Amino acid sequence: MRPGTLLRWYALKGILRYEIRDTSVILDIGSYDGEISYRLKNIFPNLKITVVDIDKSGLKLAREKGLNTLYASALRLPIKNNQVDIVLCLDLIEHVKEDSRLVKEISRVLKKDGKVILTTPVQDGVSFPFLSKQKIETINKSWGHVRKGYSLKEIEELFKNNNLMIIKTSEYFNFFSRFVYRFSFLSGIPLKGKSLLYRIVIRLEPYIKWGA
């Protein structure tokens, strides 16, 4: 599992468990191997969850985990209107040039009372302690980001233009978390060690707001 996915899971686990019901219909778009969907399925066995991606190698890994998959672009979802309870759009939108079209598709497939859980870097992008601005930009581009990130106002505007509204916002991955993430990534700590470390970091996030 990729370190960033593991950190994201611990950051979102609480809200996901709160919002999701055992019978929810969920679309997990652009999640590659569906790791977060897999973990949700272990908590809610009856979930109707589908992993959507254009990376066939990722979808193969998702199927090996027993997940339903759909090879499709998030900009042209082969799904009827008003079918989905929750759309997971986790660190995807910053990779998509036609971001408004993406949000429009999400809005289209959601039920009237449906929700989207979206994560994305802030407007200055993902940064790391003790690295130059140029190096940070290189890292962001290597991840396939077509833009650094978004301000809350930009997300609000995207949602408003596509008949969605923001109910709740929060932040994670502050300065301290980024330092720990980079340390764990470079140090070669085993997955179990990373898991424990990220759990501790996420528990500290509400008390360490600097750099979020």
C-alpha positions in Angstrom: 0.0 0.0 0.0 1.2 3.5 -0.8 2.1 5.5 2.3 -0.1 8.4 1.2 -3.1 6.1 1.0 -2.5 4.7 4.4 -2.2 8.2 5.9 -5.4 9.2 4.1 -7.3 6.2 5.5 -6.5 7.1 9.1 -7.4 10.7 8.4 -10.8 9.8 6.9 -11.7 6.7 8.8 -13.9 8.4 11.3 -15.9 10.5 8.9 -16.3 7.5 6.5 -17.7 5.3 9.3 -20.0 8.1 10.3 -21.4 8.8 6.8 -21.6 5.2 5.4 -24.3 2.7 6.0 -24.0 -1.1 5.5 -26.3 -0.9 2.5 -24.8 2.3 0.9 -24.1 2.4 -2.8 -20.6 3.9 -3.2 -18.5 4.9 -6.2 -14.8 5.2 -5.5 -13.4 7.2 -8.5 -9.8 7.3 -9.4 -8.6 5.2 -6.5 -6.3 3.0 -8.5 -6.2 -0.3 -6.4 -9.3 0.4 -4.3 -7.4 0.1 -1.0 -9.7 2.4 1.0 -12.8 0.7 -0.6 -11.3 -2.7 0.5 -10.9 -1.5 4.1 -14.5 -0.1 4.0 -15.8 -3.4 2.7 -14.2 -5.2 5.7 -16.1 -2.8 8.0 -19.4 -2.9 6.1 -19.6 -6.3 4.3 -22.9 -5.5 2.5 -21.6 -2.3 0.8 -22.3 -2.0 -2.9 -19.0 -0.3 -3.8 -17.4 0.1 -7.2 -13.9 1.2 -7.9 -13.6 3.3 -11.1 -10.3 4.0 -12.8 -8.6 4.2 -16.2 -5.6 2.3 -14.9 -6.1 -1.3 -15.7 -3.2 -2.5 -13.5 -4.8 -0.8 -10.5 -8.2 -2.3 -11.3 -6.6 -5.7 -11.5 -5.3 -5.3 -8.0 -8.7 -4.1 -6.8 -10.4 -7.2 -8.3 -7.8 -9.4 -6.5 -9.2 -7.8 -3.3 -12.7 -8.9 -4.3 -13.9 -5.5 -5.3 -16.2 -4.6 -8.1 -14.4 -2.5 -10.7 -15.3 -0.3 -13.7 -12.9 0.7 -16.4 -14.1 4.2 -17.2 -13.2 7.9 -17.1 -14.6 9.9 -14.3 -15.5 12.5 -16.9 -17.9 10.0 -18.7 -19.3 7.6 -16.1 -21.4 4.9 -17.6 -23.9 5.2 -14.8 -27.5 6.4 -14.8 -28.5 9.6 -13.0 -29.3 9.6 -9.2 -27.9 6.1 -8.5 -25.2 6.6 -5.9 -25.3 7.4 -2.1 -21.7 8.4 -1.7 -18.9 9.3 -4.2 -15.4 9.1 -2.9 -13.1 11.5 -4.8 -9.9 11.2 -2.9 -6.9 13.2 -4.1 -8.2 12.9 -7.7 -9.4 16.3 -8.8 -6.0 17.9 -8.8 -5.0 15.4 -11.5 -8.0 16.3 -13.8 -7.8 19.2 -16.2 -11.6 19.4 -16.7 -12.3 19.7 -13.0 -15.8 21.3 -13.5 -16.8 18.4 -15.8 -15.6 15.9 -13.1 -17.8 17.6 -10.5 -20.7 17.7 -12.9 -20.5 14.0 -13.4 -20.3 13.4 -9.6 -23.4 15.6 -9.2 -25.3 13.7 -11.9 -24.8 10.2 -10.5 -25.5 11.2 -6.9 -28.9 10.6 -5.4 -30.7 13.8 -4.3 -29.6 13.2 -0.7 -26.2 11.8 -1.8 -22.8 13.0 -0.7 -19.4 13.4 -2.1 -16.3 13.0 0.1 -13.5 14.9 -1.6 -9.9 15.5 -0.6 -7.4 17.6 -2.4 -4.2 19.6 -1.6 -4.6 23.2 -0.6 -3.9 25.9 -3.2 -0.2 26.0 -2.6 0.1 22.2 -3.2 1.7 19.5 -1.1 4.8 20.8 0.5 7.5 19.1 2.6 9.8 20.4 5.3 13.4 21.2 4.3 12.9 20.8 0.6 13.3 23.7 -1.9 10.3 25.1 -3.8 11.6 23.7 -7.0 12.0 20.2 -5.6 8.5 20.3 -4.2 7.1 21.4 -7.6 9.0 18.5 -9.2 7.5 16.0 -6.7 4.0 17.4 -7.3 4.4 17.1 -11.1 5.7 13.6 -10.8 2.5 12.6 -9.1 0.6 13.8 -12.2 -0.9 17.0 -10.6 -2.1 19.4 -13.3 -2.6 22.1 -10.6 -1.1 22.5 -7.2 -4.4 22.4 -5.3 -7.5 24.4 -4.4 -8.6 27.1 -2.1 -11.9 26.5 -0.2 -13.4 29.3 -2.3 -12.5 27.5 -5.5 -14.1 24.2 -4.3 -17.2 26.1 -3.2 -17.5 27.7 -6.6 -17.1 24.3 -8.4 -19.7 22.8 -6.2 -22.1 25.7 -6.5 -21.9 25.6 -10.3 -22.8 21.9 -10.3 -25.7 21.9 -7.9 -23.7 20.8 -4.9 -23.0 22.4 -1.5 -20.3 22.0 1.1 -21.6 20.7 4.4 -18.4 20.3 6.3 -14.7 20.9 5.7 -11.6 19.9 7.6 -7.8 19.8 7.1 -5.1 17.2 7.6 -1.5 16.6 6.7 0.0 19.6 8.5 3.7 20.5 8.8 4.4 17.9 11.5 2.5 15.2 9.5 4.4 16.0 6.4 7.7 15.7 8.2 6.7 12.3 9.6 5.4 11.2 6.2 8.7 12.1 4.5 10.8 10.5 7.3 8.8 7.2 7.1 9.0 7.2 3.3 12.8 7.6 3.2 13.6 5.5 6.2 12.1 2.3 4.8 10.0 1.6 7.9 7.9 -1.6 7.5 4.2 -1.2 6.8 3.1 -2.1 10.3 5.5 0.6 11.7 4.1 3.1 9.2 0.6 2.2 10.2 1.3 2.8 13.9 3.2 6.0 13.2 0.3 7.4 11.1 -2.3 6.5 13.7 -0.4 8.6 16.2 0.2 11.5 13.8 -3.5 11.6 12.9 -4.5 11.6 16.5 -2.3 14.7 17.0 -3.6 16.5 14.0 -6.5 18.3 15.7 -4.0 19.8 18.2 -1.3 20.8 15.7 -2.8 23.1 13.1 0.4 24.8 12.0 1.0 24.3 8.3 -2.2 22.4 7.5 
